[in-house]
Amino acid sequence: MGLPLQERTPTIQNLVKMIVTKAFEIKAQRET
């Protein structure tokens, strides 16, 4: 039942992960 600390705290780390993912998506679209 216990989630990892990262999952329980939607903080900067989560935001960074989201931004990085978006950047990768945009990069992939531009290269194609």
SVG drawing of the C-alpha trace seen along z (x, -y; Angstrom):
<svg xmlns="http://www.w3.org/2000/svg" viewBox="-2 -22 18 24">
<polyline fill="none" stroke="black" stroke-width="0.4" points="0.0,0.0 3.0,-2.3 4.0,-4.3 7.6,-5.4 8.4,-8.8 8.8,-10.2 5.2,-9.1 3.8,-10.6 5.4,-14.0 4.5,-15.5 7.2,-18.2 9.9,-19.6 11.3,-16.2 8.0,-15.3 7.8,-18.5 11.4,-18.0 10.5,-14.5 7.4,-15.9 9.4,-18.7 12.2,-16.3 9.6,-13.9 8.0,-16.8 11.3,-18.0 12.1,-14.5 8.8,-14.3 9.3,-17.7 12.9,-16.7 11.7,-13.4 9.0,-15.2 11.5,-17.8 13.9,-15.1 11.3,-13.1"/>
</svg>
